[in-house]
Amino acid sequence: MSELESYVPVEEVADYLSVKVSTIRQWVNKGFIPKTTYIKVGYTYRFNIPAVIEALKQEEPNPDATQTTQELELNFNEEDDL
């Protein structure tokens, strides 16, 4: 599997970007990291780092590609293994 096809846990995304896990969660909730850049596997989320980086390069979040903030907050707050 190539790097472009791999999905990693939120901790790896945070380490790669040198930010806290809570920052990644905030960016997801605000739409800066859209749903198209991650998948849910069981009770965890896995992120595609190149897709996340491309999304973060955008100036505005893309609301069409994300869940509502309320849905995301529920998902992220309920998952212990995120």
PLY file of the C-alpha trace (Angstrom):
ply
format ascii 1.0
element vertex 82
property float x
property float y
property float z
element edge 81
property int vertex1
property int vertex2
end_header
0.00 0.00 0.00
1.45 3.38 -0.96
1.61 6.39 1.33
-1.20 8.01 -0.67
-3.50 5.08 0.10
-2.64 4.64 3.76
-4.78 5.80 6.64
-3.34 6.53 10.06
-4.75 7.25 13.54
-5.37 10.80 14.69
-2.25 10.71 16.85
-0.05 10.20 13.77
-1.69 13.11 11.96
-1.12 15.31 15.01
2.53 14.22 15.27
3.08 14.75 11.55
1.70 18.30 11.74
3.30 19.00 15.14
-0.01 19.84 16.80
-2.08 18.33 19.58
-4.75 15.71 18.95
-7.32 18.18 20.25
-6.28 20.60 17.49
-6.94 17.96 14.84
-10.37 17.34 16.37
-11.12 21.08 16.33
-10.09 21.33 12.67
-12.41 18.43 11.83
-15.27 20.04 13.78
-14.73 23.37 12.00
-14.58 21.72 8.57
-10.92 22.44 7.83
-10.38 18.67 7.67
-13.35 17.35 5.67
-14.95 13.92 5.94
-13.44 12.97 2.58
-9.98 12.84 4.21
-10.76 10.16 6.81
-12.62 6.92 7.31
-14.19 5.28 10.34
-12.90 1.80 11.11
-14.80 0.16 13.92
-14.67 2.62 16.78
-11.69 4.57 15.44
-10.99 7.11 12.72
-8.14 6.85 10.23
-6.85 9.84 8.28
-5.14 10.10 4.90
-2.29 12.51 5.63
-1.78 13.83 2.05
-5.54 14.50 1.77
-5.54 16.24 5.16
-2.65 18.47 4.10
-4.41 19.42 0.87
-7.57 20.26 2.80
-5.63 22.42 5.24
-4.13 24.39 2.36
-7.61 25.66 1.51
-8.49 29.06 2.95
-12.09 28.20 3.82
-13.61 24.97 5.10
-15.77 23.09 2.61
-19.14 22.61 4.34
-20.39 20.34 1.54
-17.67 17.78 2.30
-18.18 17.67 6.07
-20.76 16.52 8.54
-22.48 19.09 10.69
-20.45 20.34 13.61
-22.93 18.81 16.03
-22.64 15.36 14.38
-18.85 15.54 14.44
-18.72 16.64 18.06
-20.91 13.71 19.02
-18.78 11.26 17.02
-15.46 12.53 18.36
-16.61 12.90 21.94
-18.08 9.38 22.03
-15.00 7.65 20.65
-12.33 6.79 23.18
-9.97 5.26 20.62
-9.85 8.21 18.23
0 1
1 2
2 3
3 4
4 5
5 6
6 7
7 8
8 9
9 10
10 11
11 12
12 13
13 14
14 15
15 16
16 17
17 18
18 19
19 20
20 21
21 22
22 23
23 24
24 25
25 26
26 27
27 28
28 29
29 30
30 31
31 32
32 33
33 34
34 35
35 36
36 37
37 38
38 39
39 40
40 41
41 42
42 43
43 44
44 45
45 46
46 47
47 48
48 49
49 50
50 51
51 52
52 53
53 54
54 55
55 56
56 57
57 58
58 59
59 60
60 61
61 62
62 63
63 64
64 65
65 66
66 67
67 68
68 69
69 70
70 71
71 72
72 73
73 74
74 75
75 76
76 77
77 78
78 79
79 80
80 81
